[in-house]
Amino acid sequence: MAPFLSMKIPIVSNNKFEYIFLNLARREIKSIFTELGFDRDLPIRSQQPNPLPDRKALDDIVFDALGLTEDERREVYWAVAELVKNRLDKARSV
């Protein structure tokens, strides 16, 4: 069995998480590119992620629970933005 299949999924539940989550849930959620601080018209990996402050606070709680390094966090942001961009580009080409 691959080692990652035996990893335990951390439970993220604390007052800080709930406070940040509720504040984020009350505001308008913007496009993924705005949320993560990317310009959709530029190559994603040529940019440094600059997530909105409340988005970053929530993400950091989850990333900390997963034990992700700063490089791994950047990779998550890049990968998510690239997946969405590729899907939107594909939808426009049909």
N, CA, C and O of each residue as an XYZ file, in Angstrom:
376
protein
N       0.845     -1.171      0.000
C       0.000      0.000      0.000
C       0.896      1.242      0.000
O       1.919      1.280      0.684
N       0.503      2.246     -0.768
C       1.249      3.501     -0.809
C       1.192      4.173      0.561
O       0.142      4.176      1.203
N       2.327      4.749      1.023
C       2.374      5.344      2.364
C       1.305      6.412      2.609
O       0.772      6.515      3.714
N       0.990      7.206      1.579
C       0.033      8.282      1.811
C      -1.373      7.750      2.116
O      -2.190      8.466      2.695
N      -1.655      6.516      1.735
C      -2.977      5.944      2.000
C      -3.193      5.621      3.476
O      -4.329      5.465      3.922
N      -2.109      5.524      4.227
C      -2.242      5.230      5.660
C      -2.208      6.491      6.524
O      -2.268      6.405      7.751
N      -2.111      7.667      5.884
C      -2.088      8.921      6.639
C      -3.443      9.170      7.296
O      -4.489      8.892      6.710
N      -3.411      9.690      8.498
C      -4.646     10.066      9.180
C      -5.019     11.485      8.759
O      -4.155     12.355      8.646
N      -6.294     11.707      8.530
C      -6.776     13.037      8.176
C      -6.952     13.823      9.471
O      -7.689     13.400     10.361
N      -6.262     14.991      9.578
C      -6.374     15.758     10.816
C      -7.761     16.385     10.963
O      -8.397     16.751      9.975
N      -8.208     16.498     12.182
C      -9.464     17.173     12.492
C      -9.124     18.619     12.834
O      -8.355     18.884     13.758
N      -9.699     19.542     12.087
C      -9.453     20.960     12.330
C     -10.708     21.534     12.972
O     -11.725     21.737     12.309
N     -10.620     21.784     14.241
C     -11.765     22.344     14.953
C     -11.258     23.119     16.151
O     -10.799     22.546     17.140
N     -11.349     24.425     16.043
C     -11.009     25.276     17.174
C     -11.727     26.613     17.003
O     -12.297     26.888     15.947
N     -11.698     27.431     18.035
C     -12.423     28.704     18.002
C     -11.919     29.628     16.908
O     -12.712     30.302     16.250
N     -10.608     29.665     16.706
C     -10.042     30.537     15.681
C     -10.547     30.116     14.299
O     -10.935     30.960     13.492
N     -10.539     28.819     14.036
C     -11.026     28.308     12.754
C     -12.482     28.705     12.546
O     -12.843     29.202     11.479
N     -13.318     28.490     13.556
C     -14.745     28.808     13.436
C     -14.966     30.296     13.209
O     -15.804     30.672     12.389
N     -14.233     31.151     13.916
C     -14.363     32.599     13.767
C     -13.987     33.023     12.348
O     -14.728     33.764     11.701
N     -12.844     32.557     11.869
C     -12.386     32.920     10.525
C     -13.345     32.378      9.476
O     -13.696     33.081      8.528
N     -13.770     31.127      9.644
C     -14.690     30.518      8.688
C     -16.004     31.289      8.610
O     -16.499     31.556      7.515
N     -16.574     31.647      9.757
C     -17.845     32.375      9.761
C     -17.712     33.743      9.110
O     -18.609     34.170      8.383
N     -16.601     34.441      9.362
C     -16.385     35.736      8.713
C     -16.251     35.579      7.205
O     -16.799     36.375      6.443
N     -15.534     34.572      6.781
C     -15.368     34.316      5.350
C     -16.711     33.948      4.719
O     -17.008     34.373      3.603
N     -17.509     33.173      5.417
C     -18.804     32.735      4.891
C     -19.787     33.894      4.745
O     -20.735     33.804      3.964
N     -19.574     34.963      5.476
C     -20.490     36.114      5.429
C     -20.199     37.062      4.269
O     -21.049     37.872      3.900
N     -19.028     36.967      3.706
C     -18.695     37.896      2.624
C     -18.900     37.227      1.269
O     -19.022     36.007      1.165
N     -18.933     38.059      0.240
C     -19.052     37.534     -1.116
C     -17.763     36.797     -1.473
O     -16.668     37.335     -1.314
N     -17.899     35.581     -1.950
C     -16.733     34.824     -2.398
C     -16.435     35.248     -3.830
O     -17.314     35.229     -4.691
N     -15.204     35.625     -4.068
C     -14.800     36.129     -5.380
C     -14.264     34.980     -6.236
O     -14.244     33.829     -5.802
N     -13.836     35.300     -7.436
C     -13.260     34.260     -8.296
C     -12.024     33.681     -7.616
O     -11.399     34.340     -6.784
N     -11.683     32.470     -7.966
C     -10.517     31.814     -7.363
C      -9.248     32.622     -7.614
O      -8.335     32.625     -6.787
N      -9.193     33.304     -8.751
C      -8.006     34.095     -9.081
C      -7.895     35.301     -8.149
O      -6.802     35.631     -7.690
N      -9.005     35.950     -7.871
C      -9.009     37.071     -6.925
C      -8.728     36.570     -5.512
O      -7.930     37.163     -4.786
N      -9.384     35.481     -5.124
C      -9.191     34.919     -3.780
C      -7.721     34.588     -3.522
O      -7.223     34.789     -2.414
N      -7.030     34.081     -4.542
C      -5.639     33.645     -4.362
C      -4.619     34.683     -4.817
O      -3.414     34.473     -4.673
N      -5.094     35.809     -5.371
C      -4.194     36.893     -5.751
C      -3.451     36.675     -7.053
O      -2.305     37.100     -7.196
N      -4.101     36.012     -8.008
C      -3.486     35.768     -9.312
C      -4.174     36.593    -10.388
O      -5.374     36.856    -10.313
N      -3.396     36.999    -11.394
C      -3.946     37.599    -12.609
C      -4.182     36.456    -13.581
O      -3.234     35.797    -14.007
N      -5.433     36.218    -13.934
C      -5.796     35.089    -14.794
C      -5.125     35.163    -16.165
O      -4.901     34.135    -16.804
N      -4.806     36.378    -16.617
C      -4.252     36.562    -17.957
C      -2.741     36.344    -18.037
O      -2.173     36.353    -19.129
N      -2.096     36.151    -16.907
C      -0.657     35.882    -16.883
C      -0.431     34.417    -16.526
O      -1.285     33.794    -15.895
N       0.721     33.859    -16.927
C       1.005     32.475    -16.512
C       0.975     32.374    -14.980
O       1.609     33.167    -14.284
N       0.243     31.407    -14.480
C       0.041     31.273    -13.029
C       1.369     31.119    -12.294
O       1.586     31.759    -11.265
N       2.249     30.280    -12.811
C       3.502     30.008    -12.087
C       4.519     31.137    -12.175
O       5.560     31.085    -11.520
N       4.226     32.157    -12.978
C       5.116     33.319    -13.010
C       4.743     34.308    -11.902
O       5.400     35.336    -11.735
N       3.688     33.993    -11.148
C       3.185     34.876    -10.101
C       3.323     34.211     -8.732
O       3.282     32.987     -8.603
N       3.485     35.046     -7.731
C       3.489     34.543     -6.357
C       2.066     34.628     -5.813
O       1.416     35.663     -5.958
N       1.575     33.566     -5.194
C       0.241     33.636     -4.606
C       0.174     34.756     -3.567
O       1.101     34.945     -2.779
N      -0.927     35.484     -3.580
C      -1.149     36.549     -2.610
C      -2.624     36.506     -2.189
O      -3.400     37.399     -2.530
N      -3.002     35.452     -1.439
C      -4.411     35.284     -1.093
C      -4.946     36.428     -0.235
O      -4.203     37.077      0.501
N      -6.253     36.656     -0.348
C      -6.904     37.648      0.499
C      -6.646     37.282      1.964
O      -6.569     36.100      2.299
N      -6.512     38.281      2.834
C      -6.119     38.011      4.225
C      -6.991     36.986      4.955
O      -6.465     36.112      5.644
N      -8.316     37.083      4.813
C      -9.164     36.115      5.524
C      -9.066     34.728      4.903
O      -9.147     33.724      5.610
N      -8.895     34.667      3.603
C      -8.698     33.383      2.911
C      -7.395     32.749      3.392
O      -7.352     31.557      3.697
N      -6.321     33.565      3.458
C      -5.021     33.046      3.890
C      -5.083     32.539      5.330
O      -4.505     31.502      5.652
N      -5.780     33.267      6.185
C      -5.887     32.851      7.591
C      -6.549     31.478      7.701
O      -6.097     30.626      8.465
N      -7.618     31.268      6.936
C      -8.297     29.969      6.961
C      -7.412     28.886      6.354
O      -7.278     27.797      6.911
N      -6.809     29.194      5.206
C      -5.929     28.222      4.552
C      -4.767     27.832      5.456
O      -4.389     26.662      5.515
N      -4.198     28.810      6.161
C      -3.049     28.520      7.028
C      -3.403     27.544      8.144
O      -2.579     26.709      8.516
N      -4.607     27.637      8.676
C      -5.025     26.684      9.714
C      -5.039     25.272      9.144
O      -4.551     24.333      9.773
N      -5.605     25.129      7.944
C      -5.672     23.807      7.305
C      -4.278     23.337      6.908
O      -3.919     22.186      7.153
N      -3.488     24.222      6.295
C      -2.133     23.849      5.879
C      -1.274     23.459      7.076
O      -0.490     22.514      6.996
N      -1.419     24.184      8.190
C      -0.676     23.840      9.411
C      -1.067     22.447      9.898
O      -0.208     21.656     10.287
N      -2.368     22.149      9.876
C      -2.840     20.830     10.321
C      -2.275     19.721      9.441
O      -2.020     18.614      9.913
N      -2.083     20.025      8.162
C      -1.521     19.046      7.231
C       0.002     19.009      7.269
O       0.622     18.107      6.704
N       0.606     19.997      7.941
C       2.064     20.049      8.042
C       2.746     20.473      6.756
O       3.870     20.049      6.485
N       2.081     21.310      5.952
C       2.662     21.732      4.677
C       3.704     22.830      4.874
O       3.535     23.721      5.707
N       4.779     22.753      4.098
C       5.807     23.791      4.096
C       5.323     24.966      3.251
O       4.301     24.869      2.571
N       6.055     26.069      3.294
C       5.705     27.231      2.465
C       5.730     26.867      0.980
O       4.858     27.292      0.223
N       6.724     26.084      0.563
C       6.790     25.660     -0.842
C       5.583     24.809     -1.221
O       5.033     24.962     -2.312
N       5.175     23.926     -0.339
C       4.010     23.078     -0.613
C       2.725     23.901     -0.658
O       1.823     23.605     -1.441
N       2.643     24.918      0.167
C       1.467     25.798      0.159
C       1.380     26.553     -1.162
O       0.305     26.664     -1.752
N       2.515     27.072     -1.623
C       2.535     27.751     -2.931
C       2.100     26.792     -4.027
O       1.337     27.159     -4.920
N       2.588     25.568     -3.953
C       2.239     24.558     -4.957
C       0.735     24.280     -4.965
O       0.141     24.115     -6.030
N       0.123     24.230     -3.794
C      -1.332     24.034     -3.719
C      -2.042     25.190     -4.415
O      -2.938     24.966     -5.229
N      -1.650     26.425     -4.101
C      -2.282     27.587     -4.731
C      -2.094     27.560     -6.244
O      -3.048     27.773     -6.993
N      -0.869     27.300     -6.696
C      -0.615     27.243     -8.138
C      -1.453     26.150     -8.801
O      -2.077     26.383     -9.836
N      -1.466     24.964     -8.206
C      -2.180     23.831     -8.806
C      -3.679     24.108     -8.898
O      -4.300     23.821     -9.921
N      -4.260     24.659     -7.843
C      -5.701     24.958     -7.866
C      -6.006     25.987     -8.948
O      -6.940     25.810     -9.730
N      -5.222     27.059     -8.995
C      -5.461     28.105     -9.997
C      -5.274     27.568    -11.415
O      -6.048     27.905    -12.311
N      -4.257     26.737    -11.623
C      -4.035     26.160    -12.956
C      -5.171     25.228    -13.362
O      -5.605     25.251    -14.513
N      -5.650     24.419    -12.442
C      -6.768     23.521    -12.753
C      -8.007     24.306    -13.170
O      -8.669     23.955    -14.147
N      -8.319     25.363    -12.435
C      -9.493     26.174    -12.769
C      -9.283     26.883    -14.100
O     -10.181     26.905    -14.941
N      -8.106     27.463    -14.294
C      -7.816     28.170    -15.551
C      -7.919     27.221    -16.739
O      -8.530     27.563    -17.751
N      -7.332     26.042    -16.627
C      -7.391     25.063    -17.720
C      -8.825     24.652    -18.012
O      -9.208     24.505    -19.172
N      -9.618     24.466    -16.968
C     -11.020     24.067    -17.157
C     -11.816     25.179    -17.826
O     -12.622     24.910    -18.717
N     -11.600     26.419    -17.412
C     -12.296     27.550    -18.031
C     -11.878     27.722    -19.485
O     -12.716     27.983    -20.348
N     -10.580     27.576    -19.758
C     -10.093     27.682    -21.141
C     -10.709     26.594    -22.007
O     -11.100     26.851    -23.146
N     -10.796     25.394    -21.479
C     -11.383     24.282    -22.231
C     -12.863     24.545    -22.505
O     -13.345     24.290    -23.609
N     -13.580     25.051    -21.514
C     -15.008     25.337    -21.684
C     -15.236     26.401    -22.751
O     -16.227     26.344    -23.479
N     -14.337     27.361    -22.852
C     -14.470     28.423    -23.858
C     -14.168     27.920    -25.261
O     -14.633     28.494    -26.246
N     -13.393     26.855    -25.352
C     -12.979     26.359    -26.670
C     -14.013     25.438    -27.306
O     -13.868     25.058    -28.468
N     -15.033     25.081    -26.577
C     -16.038     24.137    -27.102
C     -17.130     24.873    -27.832
O     -18.061     24.250    -28.341
